Amino acid sequence: MKPMTQDARDQQHPGSIEPDHDPAEHSDVGGNEDLAAAFLRETEVVEDAVEDGKKIRRKGIYLLPNLFTTSALFAGFFAVVAGINGEFTSAAVAIFIAMVLDGLDGRVARMTNTQSEFGAEYDSLADMISFGMAPALVAFTWILQDIGKTGWVVAFLYVACAALRLARFNVQIGSVDKKWFIGLPSPSAAALVAASVWTFHSFDADAFGFKLLMLVVVAAAGVLMVSNIRYYSFKEFDVRKPVPFVVLLAIVLAFVLISVEPSVMLLLLFGTYVASGPVLAVMRKAKSKN
């Protein structure tokens, strides 16, 4: 039998697909849509939650509180970049901005009833950058690097203590008295280091004595974070309740004092808070002996 030629086969099956035609052209749009849907499905955040007393699986994240957390993370990263570039005043200010934003994200979540496990974990990781890495790197690039190996070892000690502090805080949620923090909170430790860098750098304090002082400040802030010393949390203070007029007057006076010399006043403020923990612990111990 004589073989059938290509022309004959084409005539016999006129509806067949031509060899030079790519079938994927018809499914290109649908393929892209399937790829996008698969990407959204694979990257979606799913967590267990309790709503109206029932356990559900919730998809997605709450945008508003996580925007504050992202802003705090950006401020912390900016502080690192500013410190590397030698802009230590800007770096210190960025850490304080991160501290303010970090204080807002949790309150916003509670006020809008948008708390989530994802938000708590994201906030903890952002805190590690803003209040762990950033203060240590800013202090190191400014003055601790002049001390040699001791400088970077102390900077690492601070970072490690911040990580341990945050990990311990996460596992102790709901099991400790909300009135107190166990150990110095990482934002307050970061504020102490940032205010010290801001103040001493503003006064061009680069003598060897100030290098040793910063060494002690960074090391002490790190150790206090992982200590068992109690610090007042101020969580009992409710801004929605009425307060005496003198409280508002005191807040206005505090703003005025801080605006006169921000770096010095912030250093005094957070230095007092950091010292309050050990001082009160000694007073309680002395009282118990008596």
C-alpha positions as a printed Julia matrix, in Angstrom:
290×3 Matrix{Float64}:
   0.0    0.0     0.0
   1.27   3.42   -0.94
   1.97   5.59    2.1
  -0.41   8.5     2.68
   1.2   11.85    2.04
   1.08  14.82    4.42
  -1.34  16.67    2.11
  -3.64  13.67    2.04
  -3.63  13.43    5.82
  -4.46  17.15    6.11
  -7.33  16.75    3.66
  -8.64  13.7     5.53
  -8.58  15.57    8.91
  -9.24  19.21    8.05
  -9.96  20.13   11.7
  -6.69  18.85   13.08
  -4.22  21.24   14.74
  -1.37  22.34   12.54
   2.08  21.21   13.69
   3.42  24.77   14.02
   0.56  25.87   16.35
   1.24  26.0    20.12
  -1.76  24.74   22.16
  -0.54  26.7    25.19
  -1.59  29.94   23.45
  -5.24  29.14   24.16
  -4.6   28.48   27.88
  -2.08  31.29   28.51
  -4.55  33.57   30.27
  -6.14  30.75   32.19
  -2.7   29.42   33.14
  -1.67  32.79   34.56
  -4.88  32.99   36.53
  -4.29  29.51   37.91
  -0.72  30.44   38.85
  -1.9   33.57   40.68
  -4.59  31.63   42.51
  -2.07  28.97   43.48
   0.34  31.63   44.75
  -2.35  33.24   46.89
  -3.42  29.87   48.22
   0.1   28.74   49.1
   1.09  32.04   50.77
  -2.13  32.62   52.7
  -1.86  32.91   56.48
  -4.17  30.49   58.29
  -4.39  30.38   62.08
  -6.69  29.0    64.73
  -8.81  31.6    66.51
 -11.75  31.77   68.9
 -14.75  33.9    67.94
 -18.0   33.92   69.91
 -16.72  31.02   71.97
 -16.15  28.83   68.91
 -12.81  27.69   67.54
 -12.39  28.59   63.88
  -9.65  28.64   61.25
  -9.16  32.21   60.1
  -7.52  33.18   56.82
  -5.69  36.44   56.17
  -4.19  39.08   58.47
  -5.43  42.32   59.98
  -3.92  45.26   58.12
  -4.16  48.17   60.58
  -2.09  46.91   63.55
   0.44  45.27   61.23
   0.96  48.6    59.47
   2.12  50.07   62.78
   4.4   47.07   63.32
   5.85  47.45   59.83
   6.44  51.16   60.45
   8.28  50.32   63.68
  10.35  47.75   61.8
  11.21  50.34   59.16
  12.28  52.83   61.84
  14.53  50.21   63.41
  16.11  49.35   60.06
  16.58  53.04   59.31
  18.39  53.41   62.64
  20.85  50.69   61.58
  21.49  52.36   58.21
  21.86  55.8    59.81
  24.31  54.42   62.36
  26.42  52.82   59.61
  26.46  56.17   57.79
  27.58  58.02   60.93
  24.25  59.83   61.46
  23.95  58.91   65.11
  21.4   61.56   66.1
  19.05  60.39   63.35
  19.64  56.78   64.39
  18.73  57.51   68.01
  15.6   59.43   67.01
  14.54  56.54   64.75
  14.77  54.11   67.69
  12.5   56.37   69.74
  10.05  56.57   66.83
  10.07  52.77   66.65
   9.34  52.71   70.37
   6.28  54.93   69.94
   4.97  52.88   67.02
   5.55  49.65   68.91
   3.45  50.98   71.75
   0.63  51.8    69.36
   0.27  48.55   67.4
  -0.87  46.48   70.37
  -3.24  49.16   71.62
  -4.73  49.6    68.15
  -5.23  45.84   67.88
  -7.02  45.72   71.22
  -9.16  48.79   70.5
 -10.25  47.46   67.1
 -10.47  43.83   68.24
  -7.92  42.75   65.63
  -5.53  40.72   67.79
  -3.99  37.69   66.12
  -1.21  35.18   66.66
   0.43  36.36   63.44
   0.44  39.94   64.7
   2.03  38.92   68.0
   4.8   36.96   66.27
   5.41  39.71   63.72
   5.62  42.3    66.51
   8.18  40.19   68.37
  10.39  39.83   65.3
  10.15  43.57   64.59
  11.11  44.27   68.21
  14.22  42.14   67.77
  15.36  44.44   64.95
  14.28  47.77   66.46
  15.23  47.15   70.1
  17.83  44.39   69.78
  19.98  44.81   66.7
  19.55  48.54   66.11
  20.69  49.9    69.52
  23.64  47.51   69.68
  24.85  48.33   66.17
  24.38  52.09   66.65
  26.35  52.02   69.91
  29.02  49.81   68.33
  29.5   51.9    65.19
  29.64  55.1    67.25
  32.05  54.27   70.07
  32.22  50.62   71.11
  34.28  49.65   68.06
  37.1   51.82   69.43
  37.47  49.42   72.38
  38.25  46.46   70.13
  37.07  42.93   70.83
  35.45  43.91   74.13
  33.23  46.39   72.28
  31.68  43.91   69.86
  31.4   41.21   72.54
  29.36  43.58   74.72
  27.25  44.6    71.7
  26.55  40.92   71.0
  25.72  40.38   74.67
  23.04  43.05   74.37
  21.6   41.47   71.2
  21.53  37.99   72.73
  19.87  39.27   75.9
  17.24  41.09   73.85
  16.43  37.88   71.98
  16.2   35.91   75.24
  14.07  38.64   76.81
  11.58  38.59   73.94
  11.43  34.78   73.9
  10.79  34.64   77.64
   8.16  37.37   77.41
   6.3   35.43   74.7
   6.07  32.25   76.74
   5.09  34.1    79.93
   2.09  35.9    78.42
  -0.95  35.17   80.56
   1.04  33.56   83.37
   2.46  36.64   85.11
   0.96  39.7    86.77
   0.22  42.3    84.09
   1.14  45.04   86.55
   4.82  44.11   86.3
   7.4   43.21   83.67
   9.87  40.49   84.64
  13.14  42.0    83.53
  13.72  45.32   81.8
  11.46  45.67   78.73
  13.45  45.7    75.49
  12.02  49.08   74.32
  13.2   50.72   77.56
  16.64  49.13   77.23
  16.84  50.38   73.65
  15.71  53.85   74.76
  18.47  53.99   77.39
  21.15  53.06   74.85
  19.75  55.39   72.17
  19.44  58.33   74.58
  23.03  57.76   75.76
  24.34  57.75   72.19
  22.26  60.83   71.33
  23.38  62.79   74.41
  27.08  61.91   74.43
  27.41  62.3    70.67
  25.74  65.74   70.82
  28.37  66.86   73.33
  31.21  65.25   71.34
  31.99  63.03   74.3
  34.58  60.69   72.81
  37.04  60.44   75.68
  38.06  57.02   76.92
  35.95  57.48   80.05
  32.8   57.85   77.94
  33.74  54.72   76.0
  33.88  52.78   79.25
  30.6   54.38   80.35
  28.85  53.26   77.15
  30.34  49.8    77.64
  28.75  49.65   81.09
  25.41  51.09   79.87
  25.04  48.59   77.01
  26.11  45.63   79.16
  23.86  46.64   82.08
  20.85  47.16   79.79
  21.38  43.69   78.34
  21.76  41.93   81.7
  18.73  43.73   83.19
  16.57  42.49   80.31
  17.15  38.85   81.3
  17.1   39.46   85.05
  14.18  38.65   87.36
  13.91  42.25   88.54
  10.37  43.57   88.31
   9.52  46.78   86.44
   6.18  48.56   86.59
   4.32  48.02   83.31
   1.87  50.98   83.43
  -0.74  48.65   81.9
  -3.2   49.56   84.65
  -3.29  53.13   83.36
  -6.48  53.48   81.31
  -6.56  56.5    78.99
 -10.34  56.15   78.62
 -11.0   56.87   82.29
 -11.2   60.41   83.71
  -8.11  61.68   85.53
  -7.43  64.72   87.72
  -6.62  67.94   85.9
  -3.14  67.95   87.41
  -2.26  64.85   85.4
  -2.76  66.69   82.12
  -0.78  69.6    83.52
   2.08  67.26   84.4
   2.06  65.81   80.87
   2.25  69.28   79.34
   5.13  70.15   81.68
   6.92  66.94   80.67
   6.6   67.84   76.97
   8.0   71.3    77.68
  10.99  69.91   79.59
  11.74  67.32   76.91
  11.57  69.93   74.13
  14.22  72.07   75.89
  16.92  69.39   75.58
  15.38  66.18   74.2
  18.42  63.92   74.43
  19.3   64.84   78.02
  15.72  64.72   79.29
  15.02  61.37   77.61
  18.24  59.99   79.09
  17.18  61.15   82.56
  13.67  59.77   82.08
  14.65  56.29   80.93
  17.7   56.22   83.18
  15.36  56.74   86.12
  13.03  53.98   84.93
  15.91  51.54   84.4
  17.29  52.32   87.86
  13.85  52.0    89.48
  13.85  48.22   89.12
  17.03  47.47   91.12
  16.28  50.25   93.64
  12.79  48.93   94.39
  14.13  45.36   94.55
  16.69  46.39   97.19
  14.02  48.29   99.13
  11.68  45.27   99.11
  14.48  42.99  100.24
  15.47  45.35  103.05
  11.83  45.67  104.11
  11.36  41.91  104.23
  14.41  41.55  106.5
  13.02  44.1   108.91
